[in-house]
């Protein structure tokens, strides 16, 4: 007998920096985008596509949400990151991933700028 199981949720990376990392260089944040893939320990070669995400930051004294409808940061998001200082946190939530089993939500990812 065989059991059919749902595919696990893939991990989310920013410019190949895993979601388990707690810090990221500002230059890396400005030059990359979100990707989704299984951890190397998962023996599946499945392609995923990030179709959008929300970036949450403290901007001008208040928590703000900036949305992208692709895996790349928008010009507005890039402008906000350029204005951020070391020690500030950027969080990616509402990550929308497309895979062979359909659409799914990716886990949130947070980084502190170095």
TILOPA-169760 format. One line per field, with one value per atom (N, C-alpha, C, CB): residue number from 1; x, y negated, z negated; atom name. Coordinates in nm, 4 decimals. Glycine has a CB too. Layout:
# residues N
num: NUM | ...
x: X | ...
y: Y | ...
z: Z | ...
atome: CA | ...
END
This chain:
# residues 114
num: 1 | 1 | 1 | 1 | 2 | 2 | 2 | 2 | 3 | 3 | 3 | 3 | 4 | 4 | 4 | 4 | 5 | 5 | 5 | 5 | 6 | 6 | 6 | 6 | 7 | 7 | 7 | 7 | 8 | 8 | 8 | 8 | 9 | 9 | 9 | 9 | 10 | 10 | 10 | 10 | 11 | 11 | 11 | 11 | 12 | 12 | 12 | 12 | 13 | 13 | 13 | 13 | 14 | 14 | 14 | 14 | 15 | 15 | 15 | 15 | 16 | 16 | 16 | 16 | 17 | 17 | 17 | 17 | 18 | 18 | 18 | 18 | 19 | 19 | 19 | 19 | 20 | 20 | 20 | 20 | 21 | 21 | 21 | 21 | 22 | 22 | 22 | 22 | 23 | 23 | 23 | 23 | 24 | 24 | 24 | 24 | 25 | 25 | 25 | 25 | 26 | 26 | 26 | 26 | 27 | 27 | 27 | 27 | 28 | 28 | 28 | 28 | 29 | 29 | 29 | 29 | 30 | 30 | 30 | 30 | 31 | 31 | 31 | 31 | 32 | 32 | 32 | 32 | 33 | 33 | 33 | 33 | 34 | 34 | 34 | 34 | 35 | 35 | 35 | 35 | 36 | 36 | 36 | 36 | 37 | 37 | 37 | 37 | 38 | 38 | 38 | 38 | 39 | 39 | 39 | 39 | 40 | 40 | 40 | 40 | 41 | 41 | 41 | 41 | 42 | 42 | 42 | 42 | 43 | 43 | 43 | 43 | 44 | 44 | 44 | 44 | 45 | 45 | 45 | 45 | 46 | 46 | 46 | 46 | 47 | 47 | 47 | 47 | 48 | 48 | 48 | 48 | 49 | 49 | 49 | 49 | 50 | 50 | 50 | 50 | 51 | 51 | 51 | 51 | 52 | 52 | 52 | 52 | 53 | 53 | 53 | 53 | 54 | 54 | 54 | 54 | 55 | 55 | 55 | 55 | 56 | 56 | 56 | 56 | 57 | 57 | 57 | 57 | 58 | 58 | 58 | 58 | 59 | 59 | 59 | 59 | 60 | 60 | 60 | 60 | 61 | 61 | 61 | 61 | 62 | 62 | 62 | 62 | 63 | 63 | 63 | 63 | 64 | 64 | 64 | 64 | 65 | 65 | 65 | 65 | 66 | 66 | 66 | 66 | 67 | 67 | 67 | 67 | 68 | 68 | 68 | 68 | 69 | 69 | 69 | 69 | 70 | 70 | 70 | 70 | 71 | 71 | 71 | 71 | 72 | 72 | 72 | 72 | 73 | 73 | 73 | 73 | 74 | 74 | 74 | 74 | 75 | 75 | 75 | 75 | 76 | 76 | 76 | 76 | 77 | 77 | 77 | 77 | 78 | 78 | 78 | 78 | 79 | 79 | 79 | 79 | 80 | 80 | 80 | 80 | 81 | 81 | 81 | 81 | 82 | 82 | 82 | 82 | 83 | 83 | 83 | 83 | 84 | 84 | 84 | 84 | 85 | 85 | 85 | 85 | 86 | 86 | 86 | 86 | 87 | 87 | 87 | 87 | 88 | 88 | 88 | 88 | 89 | 89 | 89 | 89 | 90 | 90 | 90 | 90 | 91 | 91 | 91 | 91 | 92 | 92 | 92 | 92 | 93 | 93 | 93 | 93 | 94 | 94 | 94 | 94 | 95 | 95 | 95 | 95 | 96 | 96 | 96 | 96 | 97 | 97 | 97 | 97 | 98 | 98 | 98 | 98 | 99 | 99 | 99 | 99 | 100 | 100 | 100 | 100 | 101 | 101 | 101 | 101 | 102 | 102 | 102 | 102 | 103 | 103 | 103 | 103 | 104 | 104 | 104 | 104 | 105 | 105 | 105 | 105 | 106 | 106 | 106 | 106 | 107 | 107 | 107 | 107 | 108 | 108 | 108 | 108 | 109 | 109 | 109 | 109 | 110 | 110 | 110 | 110 | 111 | 111 | 111 | 111 | 112 | 112 | 112 | 112 | 113 | 113 | 113 | 113 | 114 | 114 | 114 | 114
x: 0.0822 | 0.0000 | 0.0873 | -0.0939 | 0.0343 | 0.1027 | 0.0155 | 0.1362 | 0.0787 | 0.0073 | 0.0404 | 0.0446 | -0.0603 | -0.0402 | -0.0432 | -0.1491 | 0.0639 | 0.0730 | 0.0928 | 0.1871 | 0.0523 | 0.0763 | 0.2256 | -0.0002 | 0.2690 | 0.4089 | 0.4323 | 0.4480 | 0.5490 | 0.5772 | 0.5925 | 0.7051 | 0.5740 | 0.5935 | 0.7426 | 0.5355 | 0.7796 | 0.9218 | 0.9744 | 0.9456 | 1.1048 | 1.1692 | 1.1794 | 1.3093 | 1.1878 | 1.1990 | 1.3395 | 1.0891 | 1.3988 | 1.5332 | 1.5275 | 1.6340 | 1.6136 | 1.6302 | 1.7702 | 1.6052 | 1.7787 | 1.9084 | 2.0002 | 1.9743 | 1.9453 | 2.0144 | 2.0486 | 2.1395 | 2.0052 | 2.0237 | 1.9034 | 2.0385 | 1.9272 | 1.8144 | 1.7375 | 1.8629 | 1.6128 | 1.5290 | 1.5762 | 1.3862 | 1.6768 | 1.7316 | 1.8398 | 1.7879 | 1.8856 | 1.9841 | 1.9115 | 2.0616 | 1.9767 | 1.9083 | 1.9560 | 1.9278 | 2.0663 | 2.1178 | 2.1410 | 2.2485 | 2.1423 | 2.1676 | 2.2332 | 2.0349 | 2.3238 | 2.3861 | 2.2868 | 2.5183 | 2.2898 | 2.1989 | 2.2222 | 2.2184 | 2.3474 | 2.3768 | 2.3131 | 2.5285 | 2.3103 | 2.2471 | 2.0961 | 2.2810 | 2.0389 | 1.8948 | 1.8548 | 1.8509 | 1.9418 | 1.9129 | 1.9319 | 2.0003 | 2.0002 | 2.0328 | 1.9651 | 2.1795 | 1.8705 | 1.8138 | 1.6637 | 1.8639 | 1.6146 | 1.4717 | 1.4434 | 1.4128 | 1.3170 | 1.2764 | 1.2692 | 1.1412 | 1.3144 | 1.3007 | 1.2471 | 1.4373 | 1.1907 | 1.1398 | 1.1942 | 0.9839 | 1.2374 | 1.2918 | 1.2899 | 1.4376 | 1.3043 | 1.3172 | 1.4590 | 1.2798 | 1.4706 | 1.6022 | 1.6787 | 1.5895 | 1.8115 | 1.8904 | 1.8627 | 2.0365 | 1.8131 | 1.7856 | 1.6594 | 1.7726 | 1.5756 | 1.4535 | 1.4885 | 1.3386 | 1.4727 | 1.5183 | 1.4214 | 1.5421 | 1.3709 | 1.2781 | 1.3309 | 1.1355 | 1.3285 | 1.3723 | 1.2479 | 1.4715 | 1.1879 | 1.0625 | 1.0839 | 0.9472 | 1.0324 | 1.0461 | 0.9287 | 1.0551 | 0.9603 | 0.8601 | 0.8850 | 0.8646 | 0.7796 | 0.7910 | 0.7244 | 0.7274 | 0.7961 | 0.7383 | 0.6642 | 0.8485 | 0.5350 | 0.4504 | 0.4211 | 0.3210 | 0.4724 | 0.4501 | 0.4764 | 0.3098 | 0.4873 | 0.5126 | 0.4872 | 0.6574 | 0.4755 | 0.4657 | 0.5943 | 0.3399 | 0.6507 | 0.7668 | 0.7184 | 0.8769 | 0.7491 | 0.7063 | 0.8306 | 0.6271 | 0.8279 | 0.9397 | 0.8845 | 1.0401 | 0.9698 | 0.9393 | 0.9962 | 1.0005 | 0.9073 | 0.9467 | 0.8858 | 0.9018 | 0.9706 | 0.9271 | 0.8456 | 0.8442 | 0.8936 | 0.8341 | 0.7119 | 0.7991 | 0.6686 | 0.5485 | 0.5712 | 0.4240 | 0.4992 | 0.5078 | 0.4359 | 0.4464 | 0.5050 | 0.4488 | 0.4619 | 0.5192 | 0.3645 | 0.3650 | 0.3772 | 0.2348 | 0.4710 | 0.4931 | 0.4809 | 0.6340 | 0.3980 | 0.3662 | 0.4365 | 0.2167 | 0.4856 | 0.5407 | 0.4561 | 0.6923 | 0.4324 | 0.3568 | 0.4468 | 0.2490 | 0.5715 | 0.6662 | 0.7649 | 0.7404 | 0.8705 | 0.9712 | 1.0718 | 1.0438 | 1.0687 | 1.1643 | 1.1037 | 1.2092 | 1.1921 | 1.1475 | 1.1104 | 1.2565 | 1.0088 | 0.9658 | 1.0605 | 0.8191 | 1.0505 | 1.1347 | 1.1046 | 1.1129 | 0.9790 | 0.9429 | 1.0074 | 0.7894 | 1.0039 | 1.0667 | 1.2171 | 1.0385 | 1.2804 | 1.4244 | 1.4568 | 1.4746 | 1.3748 | 1.3948 | 1.3873 | 1.2897 | 1.2921 | 1.2767 | 1.3990 | 1.1485 | 1.4461 | 1.5637 | 1.6864 | 1.5905 | 1.7021 | 1.8162 | 1.8162 | 1.8136 | 1.6971 | 1.6854 | 1.7028 | 1.5506 | 1.7070 | 1.7187 | 1.8632 | 1.6675 | 1.8784 | 2.0101 | 2.0394 | 2.0189 | 2.1680 | 2.2082 | 2.1326 | 2.3627 | 2.0899 | 2.0158 | 1.8656 | 2.0518 | 1.8165 | 1.6726 | 1.6334 | 1.6318 | 1.5073 | 1.4579 | 1.3644 | 1.3863 | 1.3801 | 1.2890 | 1.2257 | 1.3641 | 1.0933 | 1.0204 | 0.9422 | 0.9255 | 0.9477 | 0.8716 | 0.7614 | 0.9633 | 0.6365 | 0.5194 | 0.4288 | 0.4428 | 0.3247 | 0.2286 | 0.2955 | 0.1592 | 0.3940 | 0.4706 | 0.3845 | 0.6047 | 0.3611 | 0.2757 | 0.3634 | 0.1770 | 0.3484 | 0.4323 | 0.3438 | 0.5161 | 0.3882 | 0.3212 | 0.4106 | 0.2910 | 0.3496 | 0.4225 | 0.3372 | 0.4660 | 0.3853 | 0.3111 | 0.1768 | 0.3945 | 0.1615 | 0.0353 | -0.0559 | 0.0624 | -0.0180 | -0.1002 | -0.0337 | -0.2364 | -0.1141 | -0.0628 | -0.0583 | -0.1483 | 0.0414 | 0.0560 | 0.1197 | 0.1405 | 0.1097 | 0.1714 | 0.3059 | 0.0796 | 0.4050 | 0.5371 | 0.5507 | 0.6451 | 0.6430 | 0.6628 | 0.7254 | 0.7514 | 0.6947 | 0.7548 | 0.9060 | 0.6895 | 0.9762 | 1.1212 | 1.1566 | 1.1918 | 1.2439 | 1.2893 | 1.4405 | 1.2326 | 1.4937 | 1.6378 | 1.6643 | 1.6988 | 1.7753 | 1.8247 | 1.9376 | 1.8724 | 1.9332 | 2.0378 | 2.1697 | 1.9974 | 2.2756 | 2.4104 | 2.4641 | 2.5069
y: 0.1175 | 0.0000 | -0.1247 | 0.0007 | -0.2282 | -0.3566 | -0.4608 | -0.3982 | -0.5548 | -0.6673 | -0.7920 | -0.6855 | -0.8713 | -0.9983 | -1.1072 | -1.0229 | -1.1848 | -1.2911 | -1.4243 | -1.2644 | -1.5286 | -1.6636 | -1.6915 | -1.7692 | -1.7691 | -1.8097 | -1.9055 | -1.8756 | -1.8982 | -1.9930 | -2.1351 | -1.9512 | -2.2321 | -2.3711 | -2.3948 | -2.4694 | -2.4576 | -2.4833 | -2.5925 | -2.5228 | -2.5978 | -2.7051 | -2.8269 | -2.6621 | -2.9438 | -3.0685 | -3.1245 | -3.1715 | -3.1708 | -3.2277 | -3.3686 | -3.1387 | -3.4555 | -3.5854 | -3.5891 | -3.7034 | -3.5908 | -3.5964 | -3.4848 | -3.7338 | -3.3662 | -3.2460 | -3.2488 | -3.2263 | -3.3505 | -3.3526 | -3.2816 | -3.5002 | -3.1722 | -3.0955 | -3.1715 | -2.9650 | -3.1298 | -3.1942 | -3.1656 | -3.1496 | -3.0801 | -3.0521 | -3.1526 | -2.9102 | -3.2320 | -3.3359 | -3.4546 | -3.3783 | -3.5207 | -3.6319 | -3.7680 | -3.6227 | -3.7724 | -3.9005 | -3.8947 | -3.9377 | -4.0133 | -4.0223 | -4.1575 | -4.0052 | -4.1609 | -4.2865 | -4.3670 | -4.2610 | -4.4985 | -4.5848 | -4.5664 | -4.7337 | -4.5530 | -4.5358 | -4.4085 | -4.5324 | -4.3033 | -4.1780 | -4.1949 | -4.0643 | -4.2687 | -4.2930 | -4.3769 | -4.3629 | -4.4690 | -4.5561 | -4.4875 | -4.6780 | -4.3740 | -4.3124 | -4.1786 | -4.2942 | -4.1405 | -4.0074 | -4.0031 | -3.9191 | -3.8822 | -3.8583 | -3.7311 | -3.8499 | -3.7026 | -3.5835 | -3.4620 | -3.6065 | -3.3502 | -3.2226 | -3.1206 | -3.1758 | -3.0141 | -2.9061 | -2.7746 | -2.9046 | -2.6898 | -2.5584 | -2.4696 | -2.5707 | -2.3422 | -2.2499 | -2.2548 | -2.1059 | -2.2295 | -2.2178 | -2.1061 | -2.1892 | -2.1133 | -2.0075 | -1.8670 | -2.0374 | -1.8568 | -1.7250 | -1.6607 | -1.7363 | -1.7375 | -1.6829 | -1.6324 | -1.7911 | -1.5040 | -1.4455 | -1.4652 | -1.2986 | -1.5864 | -1.6154 | -1.7334 | -1.6453 | -1.7218 | -1.8296 | -1.8923 | -1.7770 | -1.9844 | -2.0459 | -2.1961 | -2.0134 | -2.2532 | -2.3971 | -2.4726 | -2.4262 | -2.5845 | -2.6736 | -2.8142 | -2.6709 | -2.8946 | -3.0325 | -3.1222 | -3.0522 | -3.2241 | -3.3223 | -3.4253 | -3.3901 | -3.4410 | -3.5319 | -3.6636 | -3.4643 | -3.6825 | -3.8074 | -3.7936 | -3.8558 | -3.9097 | -3.9113 | -4.0518 | -3.8653 | -4.0613 | -4.1891 | -4.2094 | -4.1940 | -4.3284 | -4.3647 | -4.4553 | -4.4347 | -4.4178 | -4.4935 | -4.5544 | -4.4026 | -4.6864 | -4.7565 | -4.8702 | -4.8119 | -4.9198 | -5.0435 | -5.1545 | -5.0462 | -5.2383 | -5.3430 | -5.4749 | -5.3079 | -5.5738 | -5.7059 | -5.6946 | -5.7766 | -5.6063 | -5.5936 | -5.5054 | -5.7243 | -5.4446 | -5.3596 | -5.2304 | -5.4357 | -5.1254 | -5.0000 | -5.0184 | -4.8804 | -4.9845 | -5.0004 | -4.8693 | -5.1156 | -4.8471 | -4.7280 | -4.7746 | -4.6409 | -4.7125 | -4.7413 | -4.6091 | -4.8095 | -4.6064 | -4.4822 | -4.4736 | -4.4701 | -4.3531 | -4.3219 | -4.2106 | -4.2802 | -4.2163 | -4.1115 | -4.0227 | -4.1730 | -4.0076 | -3.9159 | -3.8717 | -3.9838 | -3.8031 | -3.7625 | -3.8737 | -3.6381 | -3.9807 | -4.0904 | -4.2053 | -4.1400 | -4.2820 | -4.3997 | -4.5103 | -4.4480 | -4.5879 | -4.7002 | -4.8184 | -4.7405 | -4.9180 | -5.0371 | -5.1065 | -5.1355 | -5.1059 | -5.1658 | -5.0886 | -5.1690 | -4.9557 | -4.8741 | -4.8994 | -4.7243 | -4.9072 | -4.9337 | -5.0699 | -4.9274 | -5.1688 | -5.3024 | -5.2986 | -5.4007 | -5.2243 | -5.2123 | -5.1442 | -5.1337 | -5.0360 | -4.9644 | -5.0552 | -4.8362 | -5.1343 | -5.2266 | -5.3248 | -5.3041 | -5.3620 | -5.4573 | -5.3914 | -5.5265 | -5.2594 | -5.1884 | -5.1884 | -5.0442 | -5.1705 | -5.1672 | -5.0279 | -5.2715 | -5.0028 | -4.8765 | -4.8593 | -4.8717 | -4.7370 | -4.7062 | -4.7062 | -4.8029 | -4.7653 | -4.7630 | -4.6273 | -4.8786 | -4.5909 | -4.4605 | -4.4764 | -4.3875 | -4.3863 | -4.3784 | -4.2389 | -4.4051 | -4.2338 | -4.1077 | -4.0891 | -4.1038 | -3.9691 | -3.9337 | -3.8380 | -3.8696 | -3.8781 | -3.7973 | -3.7878 | -3.8581 | -3.7073 | -3.6950 | -3.6470 | -3.8285 | -3.5599 | -3.5116 | -3.4132 | -3.4452 | -3.4466 | -3.3646 | -3.2808 | -3.4534 | -3.1490 | -3.0546 | -2.9682 | -2.9657 | -2.9482 | -2.8558 | -2.7339 | -2.9240 | -2.6174 | -2.4925 | -2.3931 | -2.4347 | -2.2706 | -2.1708 | -2.1333 | -2.0484 | -2.1549 | -2.1229 | -2.2446 | -2.0677 | -2.3533 | -2.4740 | -2.5837 | -2.4429 | -2.6810 | -2.7946 | -2.7625 | -2.9188 | -2.8198 | -2.7995 | -2.9229 | -2.6730 | -2.9336 | -3.0445 | -2.9992 | -3.0948 | -3.0844 | -3.0555 | -3.1080 | -3.1150 | -3.0517 | -3.0981 | -3.2378 | -2.9992 | -3.3201 | -3.4531 | -3.4438 | -3.5346 | -3.5477 | -3.5548 | -3.6926 | -3.5273 | -3.6976 | -3.8259 | -3.8302 | -3.8492 | -3.9485 | -3.9710 | -4.1040 | -3.9694 | -4.1112 | -4.2368 | -4.2838 | -4.2210 | -4.4116 | -4.4655 | -4.4758 | -4.6022 | -4.4353 | -4.4466 | -4.5855 | -4.3401
z: 0.0000 | 0.0000 | 0.0000 | -0.1195 | 0.0628 | 0.0663 | -0.0012 | 0.2116 | -0.0665 | -0.1261 | -0.0462 | -0.2767 | -0.0189 | 0.0490 | -0.0576 | 0.1601 | -0.0613 | -0.1606 | -0.0917 | -0.2594 | -0.1601 | -0.1098 | -0.1114 | -0.1938 | -0.0142 | -0.0138 | -0.1299 | 0.1217 | -0.1925 | -0.3008 | -0.2455 | -0.3774 | -0.3309 | -0.2912 | -0.2701 | -0.3982 | -0.1598 | -0.1368 | -0.2295 | 0.0091 | -0.2436 | -0.3183 | -0.2287 | -0.3697 | -0.2904 | -0.2159 | -0.2380 | -0.2601 | -0.1298 | -0.1324 | -0.0748 | -0.0528 | -0.1247 | -0.0614 | -0.0050 | -0.1615 | 0.1294 | 0.1963 | 0.1459 | 0.1741 | 0.1310 | 0.0830 | -0.0648 | 0.1608 | -0.1387 | -0.2836 | -0.3446 | -0.3392 | -0.4190 | -0.4722 | -0.5783 | -0.5293 | -0.5971 | -0.6973 | -0.8388 | -0.6814 | -0.8550 | -0.9877 | -1.0251 | -0.9931 | -0.9296 | -0.9580 | -1.0198 | -0.8287 | -1.1134 | -1.1796 | -1.1307 | -1.3288 | -1.0572 | -1.0086 | -0.8582 | -1.0814 | -0.7979 | -0.6544 | -0.6271 | -0.5712 | -0.5324 | -0.4929 | -0.4088 | -0.4141 | -0.4255 | -0.3500 | -0.1996 | -0.3903 | -0.1565 | -0.0134 | 0.0414 | 0.0101 | -0.0407 | 0.0017 | 0.0123 | -0.0964 | -0.0809 | -0.0793 | 0.0421 | -0.2088 | 0.0820 | 0.1964 | 0.3312 | 0.1904 | 0.3327 | 0.4615 | 0.4864 | 0.4714 | 0.4044 | 0.4212 | 0.4203 | 0.3162 | 0.4019 | 0.3968 | 0.3195 | 0.5376 | 0.2987 | 0.2254 | 0.3177 | 0.1577 | 0.2662 | 0.3351 | 0.2350 | 0.3966 | 0.2868 | 0.2025 | 0.2547 | 0.1995 | 0.1627 | 0.1994 | 0.0755 | 0.2577 | 0.0993 | -0.0130 | -0.0664 | 0.0287 | -0.1962 | -0.2595 | -0.1888 | -0.4141 | -0.1881 | -0.1230 | -0.1764 | -0.1389 | -0.3002 | -0.3577 | -0.3004 | -0.5081 | -0.2304 | -0.1697 | -0.0298 | -0.1639 | -0.0054 | 0.1218 | 0.2389 | 0.1030 | 0.2545 | 0.3635 | 0.4440 | 0.3092 | 0.5748 | 0.6631 | 0.7258 | 0.7735 | 0.6523 | 0.6944 | 0.7062 | 0.5946 | 0.8129 | 0.8373 | 0.7759 | 0.9887 | 0.7120 | 0.6544 | 0.7078 | 0.4977 | 0.7093 | 0.7532 | 0.6499 | 0.8936 | 0.6053 | 0.5141 | 0.5983 | 0.4244 | 0.5715 | 0.6496 | 0.5792 | 0.6825 | 0.4596 | 0.3896 | 0.2415 | 0.4125 | 0.1754 | 0.0323 | -0.0214 | 0.0009 | -0.1522 | -0.2219 | -0.3011 | -0.3155 | -0.2929 | -0.3723 | -0.4846 | -0.2851 | -0.6085 | -0.7250 | -0.7910 | -0.8256 | -0.8121 | -0.8762 | -0.9627 | -0.7692 | -1.0506 | -1.1211 | -1.0328 | -1.2698 | -0.9813 | -0.8866 | -0.9313 | -0.7411 | -0.9522 | -0.9992 | -1.1279 | -0.8907 | -1.2164 | -1.3492 | -1.3616 | -1.3965 | -1.2538 | -1.2603 | -1.1811 | -1.2052 | -1.2212 | -1.1455 | -1.0128 | -1.2258 | -0.9040 | -0.7699 | -0.6936 | -0.6933 | -0.6039 | -0.5175 | -0.3730 | -0.5380 | -0.3013 | -0.1596 | -0.0846 | -0.1346 | 0.0203 | 0.0906 | 0.2248 | 0.1104 | 0.2560 | 0.3876 | 0.4476 | 0.3787 | 0.5788 | 0.6471 | 0.7316 | 0.7344 | 0.6877 | 0.7517 | 0.6442 | 0.8745 | 0.6835 | 0.5858 | 0.5585 | 0.6343 | 0.6398 | 0.6263 | 0.5463 | 0.7646 | 0.4858 | 0.4122 | 0.5097 | 0.3143 | 0.4743 | 0.5573 | 0.5360 | 0.5242 | 0.6222 | 0.6061 | 0.4728 | 0.7241 | 0.4306 | 0.3017 | 0.1867 | 0.2843 | 0.1928 | 0.0886 | 0.0842 | 0.1127 | 0.2005 | 0.2065 | 0.1455 | 0.3522 | 0.1732 | 0.1182 | -0.0352 | 0.1753 | -0.0879 | -0.2329 | -0.2935 | -0.2678 | -0.2321 | -0.2837 | -0.2816 | -0.2008 | -0.1759 | -0.1684 | -0.2858 | -0.0354 | -0.3345 | -0.4450 | -0.5825 | -0.4386 | -0.5873 | -0.7148 | -0.7639 | -0.7009 | -0.8952 | -0.9583 | -1.0126 | -1.0710 | -1.0374 | -1.0985 | -1.2302 | -1.1217 | -1.2563 | -1.3779 | -1.3599 | -1.4837 | -1.2507 | -1.2247 | -1.1659 | -1.1284 | -1.1853 | -1.1407 | -1.0222 | -1.2550 | -0.9273 | -0.8134 | -0.8175 | -0.6754 | -0.8034 | -0.8092 | -0.6796 | -0.9320 | -0.6266 | -0.5073 | -0.5502 | -0.3967 | -0.5267 | -0.5624 | -0.4411 | -0.6845 | -0.4542 | -0.3448 | -0.2168 | -0.3200 | -0.2318 | -0.1170 | -0.0395 | -0.1618 | 0.0883 | 0.1738 | 0.2670 | 0.2555 | 0.2546 | 0.3291 | 0.4184 | 0.2321 | 0.5433 | 0.6356 | 0.6530 | 0.7744 | 0.6433 | 0.6612 | 0.7359 | 0.5266 | 0.7497 | 0.8252 | 0.7627 | 0.8399 | 0.6328 | 0.5655 | 0.5560 | 0.4259 | 0.6218 | 0.6171 | 0.5366 | 0.5586 | 0.4954 | 0.4194 | 0.2713 | 0.4438 | 0.2042 | 0.0603 | -0.0003 | 0.0293 | -0.1304 | -0.2028 | -0.2571 | -0.3178 | -0.2390 | -0.2931 | -0.4342 | -0.2049 | -0.5106 | -0.6474 | -0.6486 | -0.7252 | -0.7489 | -0.7567 | -0.7789 | -0.8694 | -0.7352 | -0.7470 | -0.8007 | -0.6097 | -0.9016 | -0.9562 | -0.9591 | -1.0975 | -0.9287 | -0.9319 | -1.0008 | -0.7882 | -1.0709 | -1.1256 | -1.0359 | -1.2742 | -0.9970 | -0.9104 | -0.9845 | -0.8564 | -0.9164 | -0.9747 | -0.9497 | -0.9159
atome: N | CA | C | CB | N | CA | C | CB | N | CA | C | CB | N | CA | C | CB | N | CA | C | CB | N | CA | C | CB | N | CA | C | CB | N | CA | C | CB | N | CA | C | CB | N | CA | C | CB | N | CA | C | CB | N | CA | C | CB | N | CA | C | CB | N | CA | C | CB | N | CA | C | CB | N | CA | C | CB | N | CA | C | CB | N | CA | C | CB | N | CA | C | CB | N | CA | C | CB | N | CA | C | CB | N | CA | C | CB | N | CA | C | CB | N | CA | C | CB | N | CA | C | CB | N | CA | C | CB | N | CA | C | CB | N | CA | C | CB | N | CA | C | CB | N | CA | C | CB | N | CA | C | CB | N | CA | C | CB | N | CA | C | CB | N | CA | C | CB | N | CA | C | CB | N | CA | C | CB | N | CA | C | CB | N | CA | C | CB | N | CA | C | CB | N | CA | C | CB | N | CA | C | CB | N | CA | C | CB | N | CA | C | CB | N | CA | C | CB | N | CA | C | CB | N | CA | C | CB | N | CA | C | CB | N | CA | C | CB | N | CA | C | CB | N | CA | C | CB | N | CA | C | CB | N | CA | C | CB | N | CA | C | CB | N | CA | C | CB | N | CA | C | CB | N | CA | C | CB | N | CA | C | CB | N | CA | C | CB | N | CA | C | CB | N | CA | C | CB | N | CA | C | CB | N | CA | C | CB | N | CA | C | CB | N | CA | C | CB | N | CA | C | CB | N | CA | C | CB | N | CA | C | CB | N | CA | C | CB | N | CA | C | CB | N | CA | C | CB | N | CA | C | CB | N | CA | C | CB | N | CA | C | CB | N | CA | C | CB | N | CA | C | CB | N | CA | C | CB | N | CA | C | CB | N | CA | C | CB | N | CA | C | CB | N | CA | C | CB | N | CA | C | CB | N | CA | C | CB | N | CA | C | CB | N | CA | C | CB | N | CA | C | CB | N | CA | C | CB | N | CA | C | CB | N | CA | C | CB | N | CA | C | CB | N | CA | C | CB | N | CA | C | CB | N | CA | C | CB | N | CA | C | CB | N | CA | C | CB | N | CA | C | CB | N | CA | C | CB | N | CA | C | CB | N | CA | C | CB | N | CA | C | CB | N | CA | C | CB | N | CA | C | CB | N | CA | C | CB | N | CA | C | CB | N | CA | C | CB | N | CA | C | CB | N | CA | C | CB | N | CA | C | CB | N | CA | C | CB | N | CA | C | CB | N | CA | C | CB | N | CA | C | CB | N | CA | C | CB | N | CA | C | CB | N | CA | C | CB
END
